[in-house]
Amino acid sequence: MPHHLVSNDRNTSRNASIDPTLDLEAEIQRLKKERNAVLLAHYYQESDIQDVADFLGDSLQLAQAAAKTDADVICFAGVHFMAETAKILNPDKIVVVPDMSAGCSLADGCPGDKFAAWKAKYPGAVVVSYINCSAEVKALSDYIVTSSNAEKIVRHIPEDRQILFAPDKNLGRYLEKKIGRPMVLWQGSCIVHETFSERKLIALKVRHPEALVLAHPECETPILKMADFIGSTTAILNYATASDAREFIVATEAGILHQMQKKAPGKVFIPAPPEASCACNECPFMRKNTLEKVYLALRDLEPRLEMPAELRERARVPIDRMLALS
């Protein structure tokens, strides 16, 4: 966990203090009104958290919602880099995270000091960082992007400028091929999107020949080559809802299937299989948040996320550039 994040490890004892007869969904709604709080949740959260959220979205939509909210308290059901973004955009609001240890393999694999040393090797380059990174890395970047807007923002950068792209090499490689523009890539990846098995996906396609394959650009190249559609979490959801097809194999975190089934109840959604026999297509960090922890975060207004003003202000510059171009 980055050094500036404030946390506590009392979740276990706090969980034990919850009255088992409480209707948690009703209590969460009550606390939101009482505290003028908004609950932002990512599509990869457990379905019961998705169902009580005020706003549900992918990283770009959540950043936009955080920028616009007039709530006094933001409870962010996602991972800590998302809550950091909310705090950067709302320095005077209280930002709480149900479980502060909900990290991200991309953010963890790109520490600020190593990133700064890497950047120093390429003086004059434009630094483009995927939103799945720490506030320290954002503060060292020229632009922040999400999978929804990365292509547009990279195309905005003058052709004669060298681009450094971090931390997701798969998204970077996908953009290089799509735009035809070479970039220097940080060699990071998402533990969920790297687990999908080409071998098992081929076998699944044999069993479901009519199914379309929908993939997130964080997936590795062999999976993207098999995809009928590649896009952000929201783009995948919208494509599946609008498509005439009835069956889909979905190569992204399995939490999105809950919204797909709600928006298109007559269709069949099959999670793409990981190589191992495990639930590796579920993000272990996202799944650290539970309905109980959301209730406690709203009840106690902790764990609370804080960061130094200087870091927050530097990190805001590339986020504002992203929002302006989105």
C-alpha positions as CSV (number, residue, x, y, z in Angstrom):
1,M,0.0,0.0,0.0
2,P,1.4,3.4,-0.9
3,H,2.8,5.3,2.1
4,H,0.4,8.1,2.0
5,L,-2.7,6.0,2.3
6,V,-4.3,6.1,5.8
7,S,-5.7,2.7,6.9
8,N,-6.6,0.6,9.8
9,D,-6.6,-3.1,10.3
10,R,-9.6,-3.3,12.5
11,N,-11.9,-4.7,9.8
12,T,-12.1,-8.1,11.5
13,S,-13.2,-6.7,14.9
14,R,-15.4,-4.1,13.3
15,N,-17.1,-6.8,11.3
16,A,-17.8,-8.7,14.5
17,S,-19.6,-5.6,15.9
18,I,-22.3,-5.7,13.2
19,D,-25.7,-6.8,14.4
20,P,-26.5,-9.9,12.3
21,T,-30.2,-8.9,12.2
22,L,-29.5,-5.6,10.4
23,D,-30.8,-5.1,6.9
24,L,-27.5,-3.9,5.5
25,E,-28.9,-2.6,2.2
26,A,-31.5,-0.5,4.1
27,E,-28.8,0.7,6.6
28,I,-26.5,1.7,3.7
29,Q,-29.3,3.7,2.1
30,R,-30.0,5.4,5.5
31,L,-26.4,6.3,6.1
32,K,-26.0,7.7,2.6
33,K,-28.8,10.1,3.3
34,E,-27.7,10.9,6.8
35,R,-24.1,11.7,5.8
36,N,-24.9,13.2,2.3
37,A,-22.7,10.4,1.0
38,V,-22.4,8.9,-2.5
39,L,-21.5,5.3,-3.1
40,L,-19.4,4.8,-6.3
41,A,-18.8,1.2,-7.4
42,H,-16.8,-0.4,-10.2
43,Y,-18.4,-3.0,-12.5
44,Y,-16.0,-5.6,-11.0
45,Q,-17.5,-5.3,-7.5
46,E,-19.7,-8.1,-6.0
47,S,-23.2,-7.9,-7.3
48,D,-24.7,-6.9,-4.0
49,I,-22.5,-3.9,-3.8
50,Q,-23.4,-3.0,-7.5
51,D,-27.0,-3.1,-6.5
52,V,-26.8,-0.5,-3.8
53,A,-24.4,1.9,-5.6
54,D,-25.5,5.4,-6.6
55,F,-23.2,5.3,-9.5
56,L,-21.7,2.3,-11.3
57,G,-19.1,2.5,-14.0
58,D,-15.7,1.9,-15.4
59,S,-12.6,3.9,-14.4
60,L,-13.4,6.9,-16.7
61,Q,-17.1,7.1,-15.7
62,L,-16.2,6.8,-12.0
63,A,-13.6,9.6,-12.4
64,Q,-16.2,11.8,-14.1
65,A,-18.8,11.0,-11.4
66,A,-16.2,11.9,-8.7
67,A,-15.4,15.2,-10.4
68,K,-19.1,16.2,-10.5
69,T,-20.5,15.0,-7.2
70,D,-21.8,17.4,-4.6
71,A,-21.8,14.8,-1.8
72,D,-19.9,15.5,1.4
73,V,-18.7,11.9,1.6
74,I,-17.5,9.6,-1.2
75,C,-17.5,5.9,-0.4
76,F,-15.5,4.3,-3.2
77,A,-16.1,0.6,-3.7
78,G,-13.2,-0.3,-6.0
79,V,-9.5,-0.4,-5.6
80,H,-7.3,2.3,-3.9
81,F,-6.0,4.0,-7.1
82,M,-9.7,4.8,-7.9
83,A,-10.3,6.2,-4.5
84,E,-7.1,8.2,-4.8
85,T,-8.4,9.7,-8.0
86,A,-11.7,10.7,-6.2
87,K,-9.6,12.4,-3.5
88,I,-7.4,14.2,-6.0
89,L,-10.6,15.6,-7.6
90,N,-12.3,16.3,-4.3
91,P,-9.6,17.5,-1.8
92,D,-12.2,18.9,0.7
93,K,-14.5,15.8,0.7
94,I,-14.2,12.8,3.0
95,V,-13.2,9.7,0.9
96,V,-13.6,6.3,2.5
97,V,-12.7,2.9,1.1
98,P,-14.4,-0.3,2.4
99,D,-11.1,-2.1,2.4
100,M,-7.9,-0.1,2.1
101,S,-5.9,-3.2,1.2
102,A,-7.8,-3.5,-2.1
103,G,-4.9,-2.7,-4.4
104,C,-4.1,-3.4,-8.0
105,S,-1.4,-5.5,-9.6
106,L,-0.8,-2.8,-12.2
107,A,-0.4,-0.1,-9.7
108,D,1.7,-2.3,-7.4
109,G,4.0,-3.3,-10.2
110,C,4.9,0.3,-11.1
111,P,6.3,2.0,-7.9
112,G,6.9,5.7,-8.1
113,D,10.7,5.7,-7.6
114,K,11.3,3.1,-10.3
115,F,8.9,4.9,-12.6
116,A,10.8,8.2,-12.1
117,A,14.1,6.5,-12.9
118,W,12.6,5.0,-16.1
119,K,11.1,8.3,-17.1
120,A,14.5,10.0,-16.6
121,K,16.1,7.8,-19.3
122,Y,13.8,9.5,-21.9
123,P,14.1,13.2,-21.5
124,G,11.6,15.2,-23.5
125,A,9.2,12.2,-23.9
126,V,5.4,12.6,-23.3
127,V,4.4,10.4,-20.4
128,V,1.0,8.7,-20.8
129,S,-0.2,6.6,-17.8
130,Y,-3.2,4.3,-17.6
131,I,-5.4,5.3,-14.7
132,N,-4.5,2.0,-13.0
133,C,-1.5,3.5,-11.2
134,S,-0.6,5.2,-8.0
135,A,-0.9,9.0,-7.3
136,E,2.9,9.2,-7.4
137,V,3.0,7.9,-10.9
138,K,0.1,10.1,-11.9
139,A,2.1,13.1,-10.6
140,L,5.0,12.2,-12.9
141,S,2.7,11.8,-16.0
142,D,1.6,14.3,-18.7
143,Y,-1.7,12.5,-19.4
144,I,-3.8,9.9,-17.7
145,V,-5.9,7.6,-19.8
146,T,-8.5,4.9,-19.4
147,S,-9.3,2.0,-21.8
148,S,-12.2,4.2,-23.0
149,N,-10.2,7.2,-24.1
150,A,-6.6,6.0,-24.5
151,E,-6.7,5.9,-28.3
152,K,-8.2,9.5,-28.6
153,I,-5.6,10.9,-26.2
154,V,-2.6,9.2,-27.8
155,R,-3.8,10.4,-31.2
156,H,-3.9,14.0,-29.7
157,I,-0.1,13.9,-29.0
158,P,2.0,15.4,-31.8
159,E,3.6,12.8,-34.1
160,D,7.1,14.1,-33.5
161,R,7.0,13.4,-29.7
162,Q,8.2,10.2,-28.2
163,I,5.6,8.5,-25.9
164,L,6.2,6.6,-22.8
165,F,3.2,4.4,-21.9
166,A,2.7,2.8,-18.5
167,P,2.0,0.6,-16.7
168,D,0.0,-1.9,-18.9
169,K,2.1,-3.4,-21.7
170,N,-1.0,-5.2,-23.2
171,L,-3.1,-2.0,-23.5
172,G,0.1,-0.2,-24.8
173,R,0.7,-2.9,-27.4
174,Y,-2.9,-2.9,-28.5
175,L,-2.8,0.9,-29.0
176,E,0.5,0.7,-30.9
177,K,-1.1,-1.7,-33.4
178,K,-4.4,0.2,-33.7
179,I,-2.8,3.6,-34.2
180,G,0.4,2.5,-35.9
181,R,2.5,4.5,-33.5
182,P,5.4,3.0,-31.6
183,M,5.7,3.8,-27.8
184,V,8.1,2.8,-25.1
185,L,6.1,0.5,-22.8
186,W,6.5,-0.2,-19.1
187,Q,6.3,-4.0,-18.7
188,G,3.3,-4.2,-16.4
189,S,0.2,-6.3,-16.6
190,C,-3.1,-7.1,-14.9
191,I,-3.2,-10.4,-13.0
192,V,-6.8,-11.0,-14.1
193,H,-6.5,-10.2,-17.8
194,E,-3.3,-12.2,-18.1
195,T,-4.9,-15.4,-16.9
196,F,-7.3,-16.0,-19.8
197,S,-6.3,-19.2,-21.7
198,E,-6.1,-19.2,-25.5
199,R,-6.3,-23.0,-25.4
200,K,-9.5,-23.1,-23.3
201,L,-11.0,-20.2,-25.2
202,I,-10.6,-22.2,-28.5
203,A,-12.3,-25.2,-26.8
204,L,-15.1,-22.9,-25.6
205,K,-15.6,-21.5,-29.1
206,V,-16.0,-25.1,-30.4
207,R,-18.7,-25.7,-27.9
208,H,-20.4,-22.3,-28.5
209,P,-19.7,-21.6,-32.2
210,E,-22.3,-18.8,-32.4
211,A,-20.9,-17.0,-29.4
212,L,-19.1,-13.7,-30.0
213,V,-15.9,-13.1,-28.0
214,L,-15.7,-9.7,-26.2
215,A,-12.3,-8.8,-24.8
216,H,-10.8,-5.9,-22.7
217,P,-7.6,-4.5,-24.3
218,E,-5.7,-5.4,-21.1
219,C,-5.8,-9.0,-22.4
220,E,-2.8,-10.6,-24.1
221,T,-2.5,-10.5,-27.9
222,P,-3.6,-14.2,-28.6
223,I,-6.9,-13.5,-26.8
224,L,-7.4,-10.1,-28.6
225,K,-6.8,-11.9,-31.9
226,M,-9.8,-14.1,-31.2
227,A,-12.0,-11.3,-30.2
228,D,-15.0,-10.1,-32.2
229,F,-15.0,-6.9,-30.2
230,I,-12.3,-5.2,-28.1
231,G,-13.2,-2.3,-25.7
232,S,-13.4,-0.9,-22.2
233,T,-15.7,-2.5,-19.6
234,T,-18.5,-0.1,-20.5
235,A,-18.0,-0.5,-24.2
236,I,-18.2,-4.3,-23.8
237,L,-21.4,-3.9,-21.8
238,N,-23.0,-1.6,-24.4
239,Y,-21.9,-3.8,-27.3
240,A,-23.4,-6.9,-25.8
241,T,-26.7,-5.1,-25.0
242,A,-27.1,-3.7,-28.5
243,S,-25.9,-6.8,-30.5
244,D,-28.3,-9.1,-32.2
245,A,-26.1,-12.1,-31.1
246,R,-27.5,-14.2,-28.3
247,E,-24.3,-15.7,-26.8
248,F,-21.1,-14.0,-25.7
249,I,-17.8,-15.2,-24.2
250,V,-16.5,-12.3,-22.0
251,A,-12.8,-11.9,-21.5
252,T,-12.6,-9.4,-18.6
253,E,-13.2,-9.5,-14.9
254,A,-16.4,-11.7,-14.2
255,G,-18.1,-9.0,-12.1
256,I,-19.4,-7.3,-15.3
257,L,-21.6,-10.3,-16.1
258,H,-24.0,-9.2,-13.4
259,Q,-24.8,-6.0,-15.3
260,M,-24.9,-7.8,-18.6
261,Q,-27.5,-10.2,-17.3
262,K,-29.6,-7.3,-15.9
263,K,-29.4,-5.3,-19.1
264,A,-29.9,-8.3,-21.5
265,P,-31.8,-11.0,-19.5
266,G,-32.5,-13.1,-22.6
267,K,-28.8,-13.5,-23.6
268,V,-26.2,-16.0,-22.5
269,F,-22.9,-14.6,-21.0
270,I,-20.0,-17.0,-20.5
271,P,-16.9,-15.9,-18.6
272,A,-13.7,-16.6,-20.5
273,P,-11.8,-19.4,-18.8
274,P,-8.5,-18.9,-17.0
275,E,-5.6,-21.4,-17.6
276,A,-5.8,-22.6,-14.0
277,S,-8.8,-24.3,-12.4
278,C,-9.6,-21.4,-10.2
279,A,-11.6,-18.2,-10.0
280,C,-8.6,-16.3,-11.4
281,N,-10.9,-14.3,-13.7
282,E,-12.1,-12.5,-10.5
283,C,-9.9,-9.7,-9.3
284,P,-8.9,-10.7,-5.7
285,F,-8.4,-7.0,-4.8
286,M,-11.8,-5.9,-6.0
287,R,-13.4,-8.8,-4.1
288,K,-11.9,-7.6,-0.8
289,N,-14.8,-5.1,-0.6
290,T,-18.0,-6.6,0.9
291,L,-21.4,-5.2,1.7
292,E,-20.5,-5.4,5.4
293,K,-17.4,-3.3,4.8
294,V,-19.4,-0.7,2.8
295,Y,-21.8,-0.4,5.7
296,L,-18.9,0.1,8.2
297,A,-17.1,2.6,6.0
298,L,-20.3,4.7,5.9
299,R,-21.1,4.2,9.6
300,D,-17.6,5.0,10.9
301,L,-16.3,7.2,8.1
302,E,-13.1,5.1,8.0
303,P,-10.8,3.8,6.6
304,R,-10.3,7.3,5.3
305,L,-8.0,8.2,2.4
306,E,-5.7,11.2,2.8
307,M,-2.7,12.4,0.8
308,P,-0.3,15.3,0.9
309,A,-1.6,18.4,-0.8
310,E,1.6,18.8,-3.0
311,L,1.2,15.2,-4.4
312,R,-2.5,15.7,-4.9
313,E,-2.1,18.9,-6.8
314,R,0.6,17.5,-9.1
315,A,-1.4,14.3,-9.8
316,R,-4.5,16.4,-10.6
317,V,-2.9,18.1,-13.7
318,P,-2.8,15.0,-16.0
319,I,-6.2,13.9,-14.7
320,D,-7.7,17.3,-15.6
321,R,-6.1,17.0,-19.1
322,M,-7.8,13.6,-19.5
323,L,-11.2,14.8,-18.4
324,A,-10.9,17.8,-20.8
325,L,-10.2,15.5,-23.7
326,S,-13.0,13.0,-22.7
